[in-house]
Amino acid sequence: MVEQFWPQKIEQKFYDALFKNRKNLKLLDLSQNRLYSIEENAFKFLNELKVLNLNLNPNLNVSNKTFIGLNKISTIYFSRNS
């Protein structure tokens, strides 16, 4: 079974501690969570992640180090984040 994670509404900064026990996660859907910031290295534990959905998070800010650790990522959805 492919591990997937759809957290309930998150309206704050996004921290790496949420993923320490989800190392085999393949799909992560964070769309429509009103995220405003994802810290650097937030995904460092998700070495197996293939799909990340960040759509529809108005005012979302990420840095060039946010996606460190996503070695197997194939798709990142990042639209309607104005």
Summary of the structure (lengths in Angstrom):
residues: 82
radius of gyration: 11.5
end to end distance: 34.7
largest distance: 34.7
contacts: 213
relative contact order: 0.25
helix: 5%
strand: 20%
